[in-house]
């Protein structure tokens, strides 16, 4: 089974030099991609930790790397008007010489919306806004001038030059698994579908059946949509050391150990051989692209160990 492995590096609590060092090492080791999250606060709950803005930081990291594909998992549609986002993405794809993977979602982090003064409409509205945004963005990437009049957004004779380096445009990755609305947007627009780390293989298979039904309704082949999954990884040659990493992570996040272990039921925890088993299990239900969250970006050894002992099993 041939699969791709990317790394997801949340910015919360890390300075730029740490992120740069991690991304450059992932680039050197041959990982397929590196992504940041698009949040103003650190994840799980608002905090006063340093948290670099996602788009600015990815643009800087693009200049520090050479081959690794870059992007976000995922951009919050609400935080930037689609016409501006189309222009930003086109520019970054040009500057990175065609390495952008354009990840986007409808947004969910209510405290962040409220804190920064963004309206927080119901999920159904946010998803419909995402659908309109993607129509505008795709048009601006591929048309000389774009006019669009929707319920939520309007652009008139909008020009987006230069166009992206990738043709016809950078791959669009949509994050989310909502059965009725989000998967419909995935079927219409996505080149890559991404679903969260807490979705087990059985649930993924059920959602995949729903996605296939949406694809049938809009006339798309579901095989044209790559399936990707996020996974938290605690890897060590020594099983006891991997479990110590779990305990340390739970303590840092202020979560009871048993509760955290339940959350990690389908995560990759343990030796390289144990991790291979986890990724094969997801691969058996159609996943070909994994985004890995390592628990400590200051420690490069797990990143190296994964590249040395796990990645070769999937080439």
N, C-alpha and C positions, 0 to 999 in steps of 0.2 A: 504494500500500500504506500503510495507516494503522497505525502502531505507537506504542508508548509507550517512553519512555526515563527510567530512574531512575539515581541515582548510589549507588554503594557506597563508603562511606568507612571504611576500617579505622582503628581507634583507635591502633594501635601507633606510638609516637613523636610523637603529636600531643597538644597540650593542648586544653582545652575551648574556648578562644576561637577557635582555628583551625577546629575542627569547626563551631562556631556560625557563623562567618563564611562557611564554604563552604556549609552547609545553607541559610542565609538567602539567599545569592546564587542557589543552585539553585532555591529557592522563587520568587524574583523573576523568574528567567528562564523559568519555566514547565515545569520538569522534572516528571515525573509523581510521582516518589517519591524518598525518600532512606532508606538503610538502613545499619546498622552490622553488623559481625560479632559473634558471641557467643563471645568467647574471653577468657581471663584473661591469656594471654601474647600477644605480637605473633605474627603469622602466620609460617609456614614453619619456625620453630624457636623454642624457648623463649629469651627474652632478658630483660634487666633494663630494657628500655625502658618508659616510662610506657604504660599501656594501660587506659583507663577501662572500667569495667564496663558492659556493653551495655544492660541494661534501664534502669538509673538514668539513663544518658546520653541514651537516646532519650526518656525522659519529660521530661528537661530541655529537649531540643531541640524537642520538640513545642510547648513554651510560647514558643519563639523564632520559630516559623514559622506560616504562616496557611493555605496551600492545599495544600502538598505532602503526599502521603501518606507515612506513616512506618512503620518496622518494622525487622526484622532479617533478614539473609541469612547463615545462618539460626540460630534459637535451637537450642541443644543440649538435646534432651529430657531428658538425664540430670541436668542441673544444677538442675532445679526439679520438685517434685512436680506432676503435672498439675492437681490441684485448686487449688493455689496459682497456677499459671500461668494457669489459666482466670480466676481472680479478678484477677490483675494485668492480663491482657489486656483484660478487660471494663472495668476502671477506666481504663486508658489510652485505650481507644476513646471512652469518655464524656468524658474530660478533653480529648481532641484533637478533639472534635466529629465523630467518625466517620471518622477518617483512618487507622486502623490497618490494615496488611496483615500478617497473622499468619504469618510464615515460621518453619518448624521442620524439623529433621532429626534423624537418629538419633545424631549425634555420632561423632567419629573421632580426635580429637587426644589420643593415648594419654598423652603426657608431661604434658599438662595435667590429665587425669583423675588420674594417679598423684600429681602434685604437690599437688593440692587434696584428695586423699583420697576420690575417687569410685571405686566399683567399675567395672572396665572389662571387662564380659563380652564374649563373641564378638559379631561383627556381627549374626548371626542373632537373638541375644537382644535386642540394642539396637533392632533394627528391630521386633521384636514388642512391645517396650515402647512404642515410638513409636505403634504401631497402637492399643494400649490407651489410651495418653494421649489420642489424638485422639478416641476414643470418649467418654472422660470429659469432655474440654474442650467438645466440641460439645453434649453433654447439659447441662452446667452453664450454657452460654450460652442454652439454649433451654427448659429445664425448670424448674419451680418448685423441685423437690427432685430430687437425683440420687443414686441408689444404683447402684453398679457393683462387682462382685466378679470380678476377673480373676486371672490367674496372677501378675501383677507388681504390680498396684495395686488398692486397695479404697477406695471412699468410701461413706458411709452417710448418706442424707438430707442431702446437701451442698446448701447454699443459696448462690447467687451473684447477689447484687443489689448495685448495679443491673446489669441486663443490658446488653450492648453497645449502642451507639447504632445500629450498622448491623444491618439485619434481612435474613435471620434471624440473621446473625452476620458478623463480619469475614471477608473472604476468607482461606482457608487456602492457604498456599504451602508446598509440600514440596520440599526440595532433595535431589538424589541421583539416580543412574541405575542402581542395581543391578537386574539383569534379572529375578531371580526373586522377591525379597522387597520391595525398595524400590518398584519400579514397581507392585506389587500394592497397597501402601499408598497410593501416589499415585492409583491407579484408584478406591480406596474413598473417599478423604477429600479429595483436593486440588481446589481451585478454580484453582490455578496450579501448574504443574510448573516447577521451575528446575533447569537442569543446568549443569555447570561450563564455564569458559572454554576448557578444553583439549579439549572435544569438538567435532570438526569437523562440517560439515553432513552429510556422508555417514554418520558414526556417529550423529548425531542422528536421521536418517531411519530407521536401523535400530532404534534404541531406541523411536522413535515407533511403529513397527509392533508392537513387543512391548507397549507401553503400550496400544495399541488392542486387542490380544488380551486383556490383563487387564481392560480396560473391558468387553469383550464378556462375559467370565465373570461379572462382578459386576453386569451390567445397566446400565452407564452409557454415555452418548454421549461419546466422546472429544473431541468438539467443545466440550463443556461445560468442558473443562480448558484454560486458557490456557497457552501454551508460552513460557517465558522463558529467557534465556541471559545469562551473565555475560561481559563482554568488557573486557579491558584496553585502554586507548586512549591513543595518543601522537599527538596531532593538532597540526598547525601549517600555516600557509599555505606554509611552506617545507619541502620534503621533507628537506633536510639537517638542519634544526633538529629535525624529528621523530626522525631517526636519532640525533642527539646526545642527545635525551631518553632514548632506549632505552639508549645507552651509559652515561649517568649512572645510570639505574635499575639496570642490571646491576652497576655498580661499587658502589652503595650496598648492594645485596643480597649482594655477594660471590660473584656467579655469573659464570663465564666468558662473554664476550660471545657467542660462537657458540652456546653452550648456551642462553643466554637467547633468542637469536633463534629457535632451533628451538622453544622453548616458545611464542613469539609467532607461530607460523606462521599462525594464523587470527585473530590479534588485529587491531584497527583501528590501523594505523600509517601515518602519512603525511598527505597533504593532505585537506581536507574531501571532495573528490571520491573519493579512494581509500577513505575511511571509508564513504561512501555505498555503494560497491560491496560492501564487506564485509557491511553490514547487509542489503542487498538479497539477497545470497547466502543468508544465514540465513533471511530472510523467505520466500524461494522454497520452503523446506522446512517452513514453518509457524510460525516464531517471530514473535511479535507484541509481545514485551516484552523490553527489554534493560536490564541493569544495568551501568553503566559504572564502571570503576575508573580514575581519573586518577592519574598517578604522583606528583603533588606537590600536596597540598591547600593549600599556601601560595600557589600560583600560580593565580589565578582565570581567567587569559586563555584556557587551553584549554577550560575549562567554558563560557566566554562564546562562544568561537569555534564550538564544537559547536552551541550553541543558535542561533547566528546563521546558520551555513552548512549544517548537517546536518539538524537537526530539521525545518526547513520542507520538505525533500524528502519527508518521510513523513507529512505532514498530509493 
